[in-house]
């Protein structure tokens, strides 16, 4: 498999200005701002004025970047009615008036299907959902059950004896049935890999959605030319939104309205408000402005100019556990469409997933080229392609740690001839292994703090860790449990700086991007009150906002890939098996670590998840505006998007 990190295309991507990544236009950031103002003045389009892109200073050794948003400018001047400096008052300076009509293009023409909600029709862009009862068992539930079963079968025996008035109690390792252990461990591996499930796990709603994020090459769908629709299937549970679709090819509806048919399954602890957020470009067909004395961004019709316009929540519909919601979302003609985020505001971050327009290029490539370059077009083609794809994920990733240790349990054996000494495996070794699996399990379930083995660097306000093709993060002085909010004066006014440590634990490159959703140019709230029906629309919805990209003018910030250590630290099972291999006839069982009462002493977890060799880049961001009331910082991986998002409120 040709690994993307070795490809010369990488240099082209990270050095590419955003004008190229947004369709090949030659306009600079200042040019985009000028064009936007030209449209406002010439056509009265009602758009929000654009600003320049960021300015950057990169350290001589390339390991640190200082970034100033919008080159230090802002479109919100001092206003006595809305004083600068506090975005959390009832009337923040970055609020803009709500207009109940479709968005407009540069030339003032309406973009269809961009008004999500009105007082008369609260759900303006989709039909009434069809609601179906489903089994709400989640991967978390089944993995927890499997671990309970293995822990119970390997629990030590207890025995007590009295001698001369004194009572003595002992614990003896339990002999664990190899076949039973293997079946349970194999079920866990199948869950983590996203394989077909069997036995007690048959027909689970989450079947096929792996915990390991290596299937990006298979997550592309095309819009049907007859129905003008495409189906996206998702599961929501705990802190997770997983989708069978990360890229859509909408070429057949480039100039037509179309729909995304969503099948959204809400599993245990998945109660949420369905809030897909669509980002649209200006109309690329209207950007030859020479007829009115402006520039030709299409370069004579040879380029598709994709210029940032507006993003908006398409709905805010409450969803309950144990139900599947099927609804059809109306979309604007695909030439406008960049992507659709799916946000879960009740547990955000990290409950988020994105589906992108695969035809919006990166460096002239289809948008999923990096996923395919790393993991292959079909990782499920064979066992070899699957393992090669999983190998690209960092060994320190919690899901990868669980996967590796469950595989060891599934393949564990006594290495003894039939009838020799005791039958079965030493329960103390299994117990030691399960302690480490449990730790990885809890790490996997919480992306609001760094997993075991990682610590924030000194002097940083935030650490963003790319791992398992997704993102973990942590704020300074945050407990890693509550909603991730900046406090103690970390960016609450213009000019404030946030120091970010960027880490990469995967064995391929990630590319950091920072986006603004309304703080810089404002947002409006078009949504109704869903609190009486269990929703949270007026508290969290963006409404509509003029999005802007902060890490853009000089391309995404590359984070070096991790370097695999020469030798992985052993697990308890690996230690025990290494000790018994080659045992000779005549050895007494009590001297064999696999069978002795002292066998299976756990290794320290910090030895197993060694963070040496992790890629790192330091970033300081100076903000030229007050934070958005809804969302302060939105950070993601430009090349491997899907679930690789970590935002801060």
Secondary structure, DSSP 4 states (H G I P E B T S, - for coil): ---GGG-THHHHHHT--HHHHTTS----HHHHHHHHHHHHHHH---PPPP----EEEE-TTSSEEEEEGGGG--S----TTS-TT-TTSTT-TTB-----S--B-TTSPBPSS-----SS-SS-SBPPPEEEE-----HHHHHHHHHHHHHHHTPPEEEEEEETTEEEEEEEPPEEPHHHHHHHHHHHHHHHHTPPP-GGGTT-TTTT--SS---GGG-EEE-BTTTTEEEEEEEEETTEEEES-SEEE-GGGTTS-EEEEEEEEE-TT--EEEEEEEEEE--GGG-B-GGGT--BTTTTTTS----EEEEEE---EEE-TTEEEEEEEEE--GGGEEEEEEE-GGGTTT-EEEEEETTS-BTTB-TTHHHHHHH-S-TTSSHHHHHHHHTTS-TTSHHHHHHHHHHHHHT------TTSS--SEEHHHHHHHHHHHHHHHHHHT-TTSPPTT--PPTT-SEEEEEETTEEEEEETT--SSS-----TTSS-STT-EEEEEEEE-SSS-EEEEEEESSTTT-EE------GGGT--HHHH---EE--EESS-TT--EEEPPP---SSPPPPHHHHHHHHHTTPPTT--GGG-TTTSTTTTPPPPHHHHT--TT-EEEEEEEE-SSPPPSS-SEEEEESSS-TT-EEEE-
